[in-house]
């Protein structure tokens, strides 16, 4: 189980990682995160960036080092990472890499109730997902190849991982789709009969009743 962190938003991790390079103001942090595509690596709510930075400062992970005003522009506060912030960055990063934790993607939720669709409709949905995955994989491969020309692999490993995950998902979806369309998926005939007639096969009825407490 992961440590309960004082500032647990993953955007905070990205902010600490950025400030570990040099002091900067929040607008500059946001610009760098966008330019580096960090919003593809983690869910980022850009509107909460200033709140995250203030919370990091509140808990001593970053501190104000300077405030600047250029012409008529609003004053910009420059932050730098503290020693405590560097410790937090290292420990948090190690935890995320070393410890698998349950994740709940929407696809898993959809698969858990896939029987609500008929086999043919489910197959159509899987075809649609597979086409989108193939498009994303092609785009990811192209971007990775372009970036690898002048970016060290150390800074591309998260993109390699995302590509590998998508490729594995596409292979799994393709296999499930093949089973559905060929009729070799166990239970598909009972599923189809239930969807078309409302008649629940005994084995499916038994499964549906499992876990329901007795009166």
C-alpha positions in Angstrom: 0.0 0.0 0.0 1.4 3.4 -0.9 2.4 6.1 1.5 -0.2 8.7 2.2 1.5 11.9 1.0 1.0 15.4 2.2 0.5 16.5 -1.4 -0.7 13.4 -3.3 -1.7 14.9 -6.6 0.6 13.5 -9.3 0.9 17.0 -10.7 2.9 17.8 -7.5 5.4 15.1 -8.5 5.7 16.7 -12.0 6.3 20.1 -10.4 9.0 18.7 -8.0 10.7 17.0 -11.0 10.7 20.2 -12.9 11.9 22.4 -10.1 14.7 19.9 -9.4 16.4 21.3 -12.5 16.2 25.0 -11.5 14.0 27.6 -9.9 11.1 28.9 -12.0 7.7 30.4 -11.7 4.4 28.4 -12.1 3.7 29.6 -15.6 7.1 28.5 -16.7 6.6 25.1 -15.0 3.3 24.7 -16.9 4.9 25.6 -20.2 7.7 23.1 -19.7 5.3 20.3 -18.7 3.1 20.9 -21.7 6.2 21.0 -24.0 7.4 17.7 -22.6 4.0 16.1 -23.0 3.6 15.3 -19.3 -0.1 15.4 -19.7 0.2 12.2 -21.7 2.0 10.5 -18.8 -0.4 11.5 -16.0 -3.7 13.2 -15.5 -3.0 16.9 -15.1 -5.6 19.5 -14.2 -3.9 22.7 -15.3 -6.3 24.9 -13.4 -5.0 23.5 -10.1 -1.3 24.1 -10.8 -1.0 27.2 -8.7 -2.9 25.5 -5.8 -0.5 22.5 -6.0 2.5 24.8 -5.9 1.1 26.6 -2.9 0.4 23.3 -1.1 4.0 22.2 -1.8 5.2 25.4 -0.3 2.9 25.0 2.7 4.5 21.6 3.5 8.1 22.8 2.9 8.8 21.0 -0.3 9.3 24.2 -2.3 10.0 27.7 -1.3 9.9 31.2 -2.7 13.3 32.4 -3.8 12.3 35.6 -5.7 9.4 37.7 -7.0 9.7 39.6 -10.3 7.6 42.1 -12.2 8.2 42.8 -15.9 6.5 45.9 -17.1 2.8 45.8 -16.7 2.7 42.1 -16.3 1.5 40.6 -13.0 4.2 39.8 -10.4 5.7 36.4 -10.9 6.9 34.4 -7.9 9.9 32.2 -8.4 10.0 28.9 -6.5 12.8 26.4 -5.9 12.8 22.9 -4.5 13.9 22.4 -0.9 16.0 19.6 0.6 12.7 18.1 1.9 11.3 18.4 -1.6 14.2 16.5 -3.1 13.7 13.7 -0.5 10.0 13.6 -1.3 10.7 13.5 -5.0 13.1 10.6 -4.7 10.9 8.6 -2.3 7.7 9.1 -4.3 9.4 8.2 -7.5 10.9 5.0 -6.0 7.5 4.0 -4.6 5.7 4.5 -8.0 8.3 2.5 -9.9 8.8 -0.3 -7.3 5.3 -1.0 -6.1 2.5 -2.2 -8.3 -0.9 -0.9 -7.2 -4.5 -1.5 -8.3 -5.7 0.8 -11.1 -9.2 1.0 -12.4 -9.3 2.0 -16.0 -12.7 2.5 -17.7 -12.0 -0.3 -20.1 -11.9 -2.8 -17.3 -15.2 -1.5 -16.0 -16.7 -1.9 -19.5 -15.4 -5.4 -19.9 -16.9 -6.4 -16.5 -20.5 -5.6 -17.9 -19.8 -6.5 -21.5 -22.6 -9.1 -21.4 -25.1 -6.1 -21.4 -24.2 -5.9 -25.1 -25.0 -8.7 -27.6 -22.0 -10.6 -28.9 -22.2 -8.8 -32.3 -22.5 -5.4 -30.7 -19.6 -6.2 -28.4 -17.5 -7.3 -31.4 -18.3 -3.9 -33.1 -17.2 -2.0 -30.0 -14.0 -4.0 -29.9 -13.3 -3.4 -33.6 -13.7 0.3 -32.9 -11.4 0.2 -30.0 -8.8 -1.8 -31.9 -8.9 0.6 -34.8 -8.2 3.5 -32.4 -5.5 1.6 -30.6 -3.8 0.8 -34.0 -3.9 4.5 -34.8 -2.5 5.5 -31.5 0.3 2.9 -31.7 1.3 4.2 -35.1 1.4 7.8 -33.9 3.3 6.8 -30.7 5.9 4.8 -32.8 6.4 7.8 -35.0 6.8 10.3 -32.2 9.2 8.0 -30.3 11.3 7.5 -33.4 11.5 11.2 -33.9 12.3 12.0 -30.3 15.0 9.3 -30.1 17.1 11.2 -32.7 18.3 13.7 -30.1 16.7 12.8 -26.8 18.5 10.2 -24.5 16.5 7.0 -24.0 16.5 7.7 -20.2 13.9 10.5 -20.9 11.8 8.4 -23.2 11.3 5.2 -21.1 7.8 6.3 -20.0 6.8 6.7 -23.7 8.3 3.3 -24.4 6.2 1.8 -21.6 2.9 3.4 -22.8 3.6 2.1 -26.3 4.3 -1.4 -25.0 1.1 -1.3 -22.9 -1.0 -0.2 -25.9 0.6 -2.9 -28.1 -0.2 -5.6 -25.5 -3.8 -4.3 -25.2 -4.2 -4.3 -28.9 -3.0 -7.9 -29.1 -5.4 -9.0 -26.3 -8.4 -7.1 -27.9 -7.6 -8.7 -31.3 -7.5 -12.2 -29.7 -10.9 -11.6 -27.9 -12.4 -10.3 -31.1 -11.2 -13.3 -33.0 -12.9 -15.6 -30.4 -16.1 -13.6 -30.6 -16.4 -13.6 -34.3 -15.4 -17.2 -34.7 -17.8 -18.3 -32.0 -15.0 -20.1 -30.0 -15.4 -17.9 -26.9 -16.8 -20.2 -24.2 -20.4 -19.4 -23.3 -21.0 -17.1 -26.4 -24.0 -19.2 -27.6 -25.7 -18.9 -24.2 -24.9 -15.2 -24.1 -26.4 -14.7 -27.6 -29.5 -16.6 -26.7 -30.0 -14.6 -23.5 -29.5 -11.3 -25.4 -31.9 -12.2 -28.2 -34.6 -14.0 -26.2 -34.2 -13.0 -22.6 -33.8 -16.7 -21.8 -31.0 -17.1 -19.3 -29.1 -20.4 -19.5 -28.9 -22.3 -16.2 -25.1 -21.9 -16.0 -25.4 -18.1 -16.5 -28.3 -17.9 -14.0 -26.2 -19.6 -11.4 -23.3 -17.2 -12.0 -25.6 -14.2 -11.7 -26.9 -15.4 -8.3 -23.5 -15.9 -6.8 -22.7 -13.4 -4.1 -26.3 -12.6 -3.3 -26.8 -13.0 0.4 -29.6 -15.3 1.5 -32.5 -13.8 3.5 
